[in-house]
């Protein structure tokens, strides 16, 4: 579930970034509400207009990230790619 919250500070921290699938620049990020998700500090999704895939921005403990990847796989039928990005 993506919560459509337009938080300019959040977007400014991460945008623009590249699509995980086609590496096109993505400028719009939709933060997700992670309250109540133990260990998750941040989650967001961005839809790529070039290839129609979703790129996920996640930050949390290893256990929380594993649970989030499993949730994404079950709910969206995708394997959430893991990688590393520099923190803003």
Secondary structure, 3 states (H helix, E strand, C coil): CCCCECCHHHHHHHCCEECCCCCCEECCCEECCCCCCCCEEEEEEEECCCCCCEEEEEEECHHHHHHHHHHHHHHHCCCCCCCCCCCC
